[in-house]
Amino acid sequence: MNDTVIQVADLSKRYRLGVIGTGTLSHDLNRWWAKVRGRPDPTLKVGQAAGGSSPSPVGGDRVPTSDYMWALKDVSFDVRRGQILGIIGRNGAGKSTLLKILSRVTAPSSGEVRVRGRIASLLEVGTGFHPELTGRENILLNGAILGMRKAEIARKFDEIVAFSDVETYIDTPVKRYSSGMYVRLAFAVAAHLEPEILLVDEVLAVGDMAFQRRCLGKMGAVAKEGRTVLFVSHNMAAVESLCSRGLLLEGGRPLAMGRTTDVLDAYFALVGTGGVQDLALREDRQGNGKLRFTSLGFRAGHNAGTGDVVQCGADLELVVGYRAAPNLKNVSMSIGVNALSGQVLFVLGNEMTGTAWETAPQAGCMSCQVRRLPLAPGQYPINLYCEVNGVLADWVQGAGSLTVEAGDFFGTGKLPPASHGGLLVDQQWGLHGA
Amino acid sequence: MADMAARQVDPGVESCQAGSADPSDEPEWTLVIRPKGRWFDLRLRELWQGRELVWLFFWRDFVAMYKQTILGPLWYLIQPLLTTIVFTVVFGRLANLPTNGLPPFLFYMSGTVMWTYFASSLTKTSTTFLANANIFGKVYFSRLTVPISTLLSSLVVFGIQFLLFLGFLAYFLIQGADVHVTVWALLLPVEILIMAGLGLGLGIIVSALTTKYRDLQYLVTFGVQLLMYTTPMVLPLSSVSGKWRWVMIANPMTSIIEAFRRGFLGAGTISALLLLYSAGFALAAVLVGALLFHRVERTFMDTV
């Protein structure tokens, strides 16, 4: 069972940025005519033609490299049978491009991929669903598009219908389905694919909690049967619980590959580097200025590194840098954590919690540690507020924003969804007979 | 190949990777993805593997169409009927153009039915890439299954319209009109095959080009109409002379329509040479089309 099923070698994908093909024949003819007469290209933006970098409509070789964007650059890795490889990275890191090349939707610019076994790609659920067709008919159609044989679909038909929970409506056109039913049916078809290699892109971001759990369970089961899964996701918690290995892409290049936890650490370190907000130049603030906030940063304890992206339940440290006038008295600091609606969720304050500062150095930072961050996944704007001797010194609204990703807050392996509201509360349950 | 594993991003993390360094004793790779495919690769095996999809797409279009319209297939009868009536009145009665001695109604209807199959095959397959961009962008299967299924849908429509034509033919025969069905009618399957080839070939050439040049879409609708006038749709080949005759002969649909009229109405030019020319034209169009099509399908998602 030590064999390699996917071998990616020096894979690169280049997209053209400049106006090479303008999209319409008349534009291209215009450019060609202008070129013949020795005039500047009429479709270029002003100033772009300078420096002799005018892209030629033919012979892409003469086009300067700056007109290209490498969505992937020299990516090499192996995947062995039965592995679940989580591919993570920021937006635009090349994750989706990689999956598209592997699923043969688009061709690479250079490099090679060798594959052993049948690949099915699941870049979207319900590809090719036709609204006029019934659930039954769409199962047939979608299954075939995803690469199933007719006989195979017929054999698994009942299983698919049972998994989707839409038995009652199986002969109704899917245009009458609720979006939840639609997605369940679509995923049910995909889940019953039996390829040796399954490529999955973020499709788990749909459906309700119970259904998402079922999907994750199904993917785990797929791998236990000795099949291989490549899983692209922004859901770090899902990657952590599901994947045996991780691949971190950044700017089209592989940044880290190996054990999932190591790769996740690298990811959190990466997204955290831009996490410190510079506040020194902010004009929209109030207060007498005896103390001024200069920066706001976050440090997540769960995964090493700092970041404004943390997981639910992670230990978080908020660090506020400041400059102050000499000899301050009674410094009282508050950090307000708000919902996106502007509603205050909770306030962290040193005085209330019994840490009084009778004075403060002229420059430094104040830090506040929060154990097991009780926030559901989402975005949380942060306000900073400071009083010196009972008088407002500095008040910056929206000083920064904390991004919380799904995490195992309760330690149960179940992830709280954003729909449950902003706050997570420790709880104990009992069931007592009368 | 042995150095591939050495180029791992982080070779130290998993020791077992060393084991995959020598793939020579492992089973063959089943798929190799490279930047460019070979030029002369029609990928017929993939198409054959996707044959179930051809039927499913065909069936989907049929069912969806049937469910969405009230009159359904009736439209396929109304369209050639109206065209024929207009042609009969304008070209036959008002302009009094020659029809090879045939009843104008049958003359124009035979042309309309044949031309419609070619024209609809061409225009429908020409939108293959743009109309299916959402599916093509998400999953891979032999892309040629889509235009081929379109061809089948058009064939059903042709069947319906052909039956309509046969009905009128029978009526005219009973009325004692000067028409006779000849042995050349047996050429119909060959004619259909050539028309299908022409429609598919030219259609996929256009579909490949439209991924870059959207203007072509409009050009096709317009161009197909212009092309119609260089076929014997309105004027029989026998009554055209001089250089216009050559323009008409150059249109590969000319020999098809002429042969069809000779077969079912008894008057029309039939020429093995012209039919061979049309067949050759169709074959070339399909080959060039398939090659262009495969060329474009590799990267068209980047330009759409």
Interface residues (C-beta under 8 A of the other chain):
Chain A: N2 D3 T4 Q7 A9 D10 Y15 R16 G21 G23 T24 L25 S26 D28 S76 F77 D78 R80 K100 I101 L102 S103 R104 V105 T106 A107 P108 S109 S110 G111 E112 V113 R114 V115 R116 G117 R118 I119 S121 L123 E124 T127 G128 H130 E132 L133 E137 L140 L141 A144 I145 L146 G147 R149 K150 P173 R245 L247 P254 L255 A256 M257 G258 R259 D262
Chain B: M4 A5 R7 Q8 V9 D10 G12 V13 E14 C16 Q17 G19 S20 P23 E26 P27 E28 W29 T30 L31 V32 I33 R34 P35 K36 G37 E52 L53 L56 R60 V63 A64 K67 Q68 N134 I135 F136 G137 K138 V139 Y140 F141 K212 Y213 R214 D215 L216 R298 T299 M301 D302 T303
